[in-house]
Amino acid sequence: MPTFHTCDVFTDRPFAGNPLAIVLGADGLTTAQMQTIAREFNLSETIFVQAPRNPAHTARVRIFFPTAEIPFAGHPTIGCAIHLACAGTSGDFDRDLVLEEEAGLVPVQVSRRGDAVRAEFVAPVVPHGVSDAPDARAALDPARLAAALGLAPEEIGFAGHRPGLWQGGPRFLYAPVASLAALGRARPIEPCWSEQMRAAGVDSIYLYTIGADCAFRARMFSPTAGIPEDPATGSASAILAAQLLASGALAEGETRLELRQGVEMGRPSEIGLRVRVAAGRLVEVRISGGAVPVAEGRIRAPA
């Protein structure tokens, strides 16, 4: 029977952040079996660890929503890397890992100092625009987006920030909102929500605004992917770099930002974003965060 561990990611305390299931010894599992196990855990993501295709790398991993496999995700990358780096070790360390994800190779640096463990990964794809949205003009219309989120049209956008469609493996529709109050009131509203998803060619909307005690506060809704709301979305945080650059919020050189997500869910998450810009273009995006173990056990392989 495969073994599993659960941890909370993008936090330094249990029962906060984003829960993750890590299934070890997954080489003998089929894609259908992995999907069944992910549906059984019913977390935003479950990551399956296999032997690497290249022995120089740490592991091959596959990541699943409850409803489908995805090529890359941030909180499974952080949580899995911390689990693999810490297994069977004690004391402080700095360790470099390479995970083989469907989107590409993901280098991860893991550091432990006392009880604090933190990982940082380089996004496998530099974020870029979406060119094949069925109806991008409709998807980015503030009035339509506001109706899909239960907000007023004037609550969409602030300063130089306007709605955007970006991808970097997965893709997201980005909705800047004018205030923390608007962020707290937002929720998917049907049928406008599904109409926006079809127009954008996505299943997720990432909302953000200026934070009171961090650079940005965020929420992410993805009900059609089986995730009503996500307490921390590492991949969307990485792709946010493209949205921020387009909004004039990033300068040349390196910018470090702290993002906070999951507050409205009672699972506050802290996400580090480090972006390098050269000649007005994104060069590299890094995401960092911590993780703490919560549970472990064994799980049957589905028939």
N, C-alpha and C positions, 0 to 999 in steps of 0.2 A: 504494500500500500504506500502511495506517495505520502511524504510528510509535508506539512504546511506550517507556516508561521504568519501571524498577523502583526502589523505594526501601525502606528499612527505617524504620518509623514507631514513635514513642514511644521513641526512643533517640537518642543523639548519636554512635553509632559503628556502622559497617556490620557486618552479620551478627549483629545482636542485634535486639530489638524485633520488630515484626510486618511481614513482607514485603508489599508492595503492587505491583500492576501498574497503570500509568496509560496508557490508550490515548487518543492524541490524534486529532483529525480524525475523530471517530466519527459525524458527521452522516449519512453514507451507509450506515451499518450498520443492519441490521434487528435486532429484538429477538432473533431466533433466532441471528443471526450473533454478537451480543454474548455470548449464552449459550455458544455453541461456543468462542469465544475464552477466556472465563472458565474453561471446563472445561479448555482446553488449558494455561493457566497453572497451574491447579489450586492457586491460593493461596486463603487464606480469603476474600479479596475482590479483585475487579478493578473499577476505576472507568473509565468511558468519558466523554470530554469532548466536548461539542457546543457549538454556538453558543447563546447565551442566548436565551430567548423574549423577554425584555425587554432591550434593548441597554444599559440602565443597570446590569445585573448582569454579573458576570464570566464565567460559563459555566453551561450546563445540564449536569448530570452524572447518570449512571445507574450503579448499583452492583449487582454480581452476586456471589453465592456461586458455587461450581462447579455448584450444582444449581438455583438460582433467583435471580430479581431480588429485591432488598430495597429498602425506601423510604428508608432512612437508615442510615449506619454511621459510626462515629467515626474509625477509623484511615484509611479512604479520604478522608474530609473533610480531616483534618490533612495527610496526605501530598500530596494533589492541590493543596490551597491553597498549600503551601510550594513545590511544583514550579512552579505558575503564577506565584507572586509572584517567584520567584528567576530565572525564565527570562530570559536576556538582560540581567541586571542585575549590578552589582557594588557593593561598599561596603555600609555599614549603611543600613537603611531601616525604616520602619514603614508598613505597607500594609493597607488595608481591602478585603476581597473579599466578594462575595455569590454563593453557589452555589445554583442552582436544583436542589434534590433532590426526589425524588418525595414525600417527607414534608412539603416546604415550603421556604421560603427559609432559608438557613443563613448568617448573617454570620460572617466569619472575620477575625481580626486576625493578621497575620504580621509578625514582627520579626526582623531579622538584626543581630547584633552580632559582628563578626569572623567566625569560622567557625561560630558558633552561630546556628541558626535555630529559631524556635519559633512555633507557631500556637496560637490559642485560638478556639474557636467556641462560639456559643450554641446549645444544643439546640433544634431546631425545634419540639418538643412538650414541654410540661412533663410529667414523668412522673406517671402515675396508676395506679390499681388496675385489675386485669383483672376484668371483670364477667361474662364469658361462658365461663369455664373449664368443660369438661364435668363435672368432679368436683373442685372446688377443695379440698374437705375431705380427700379421699384424697391429692391432690397435695401438700398441706402437712403431712401426717402424718409426724412425725419418724422413726417406725419404718420406714415405707415408703420414705421418702427415703433413710434410711441404707442400706437394702437395695439401692437403686438405685445407691448410690455405694460399696459395699463397706466401709461403716463401721458402728460400733455405734450404736444409737439415742441413747445418752448423748453421743455426739460431735456431734450436730446441735443447734446453738444454743449461745449463751453470753450472760451478762448479760441484757440486755433484747432480744437479737436472736433472732428466730424466723423460720422459713421464710416467704417471701412471693412473691406473683405481681404483677408490675408491668410496665407498658408505657409506651412513649414513641416511637411508630413501631413498632419491633420490640418483642417481649415476652420476658421471661425469668423462669424460676423461680429464686429466690434461696435459697441454702442456706448460712446461717452455720454454720461448724464451730468446734469448741472449741479447736483448737490447730493450730500449724504442722505437727506430726507427722501429725495427721488429714488436713490439707490435702494433704500429700505422698503419703499412701496412697490417696486417693480416686481412683476410676476408674469408668466406666460398667459396670454389671453387668446382663447380660440374664438372664431376660426382664423383670426388675424395672424396668430403665431405660425400656424402651418402654412399660410400663404407666404409669409416672409421666408420660411425655411425653403420652400420650393423656389422662390425667386432667387435666393442666394445660393442654392445648391449646397447647403450645410444643414447640420442638425443641432447646432449650438450657437448661443449668443453669449458673448463675454461683455459685461457691463463694468465700467470703471468711472471713478471720479476722484477729485483731490481728497486725500485723507487728512484727518485732523492730527494724527500722530504717526503718519507714514507718508511716503510719496503718493501712493494711490491705494484706494480701497476698491475692491472688486467683488462681483458675483458672476457665476456662470450657470446658465440653465441649458439642459440638454434632455428634455423628457422623452423625445423620440428615440434616443439612444439608451433609454432605461435609467437615466440619471436626472431626476427632477431638479436637483440643484447639487453642485459639486462644491465641497468646502475648500478645495485647493486644486488648481489646474496648472500644472507645471508647463505643459506644452503651450497652452494659451498664453501663459505669462512670458514664455520665450518669444512667441510670435507677436506679442504686444509690442516688442521692439520696433517692428515695421510700422505699426500704427502710430507709435510715439514719434518716430522719425518723420513720418508724413505730416504729423501735427506740429512740427517745429519744436518738439520738446527735448530733442537730443542734440548735443553739441558735438563738434569734432573731438576725436580722442575717446577716452573711456568715461562712461557714466555708470555709477552704481545707484540703484534704487531699491527701496524696501516696499514690497507689496503686501497688503493684508486682505485676506479673503475668508469666507466662512463665518464671519461675525454674526450675521443674521440667523445662521443655523445653530448657534451655540457651539461651534467648533472652530474657534479662531486659528488661522493659519498664517505663518510668516514665511514669505518667499523672497529670496534675494535675486535680483536681476542685475547682471553686469553686461554692458553693451559696448562694443568698440565700433566707432564710425571713422572712416577714412575717405576723404574726398566726397563727402556727402552720401556715402553708401555704407550699409551694414557690412561689417567684416566678420564679426564673431558675436555670438550671444551665449551667455552662460547663466545657468539657474542653480541656486544653492538653497539648502535647507537641512534641517535635522530630521531625526526619526527616533521613535522609542518603541521597544517591543511590547506586545500586549498579550498574545496567546500563541499556543503551538499545539500540534496534534498530528493525526493521521487521517487520510480521507480515502474512501473507496474509489477505485477507478471505475467509471460508469461502464456498463455493459455495451 
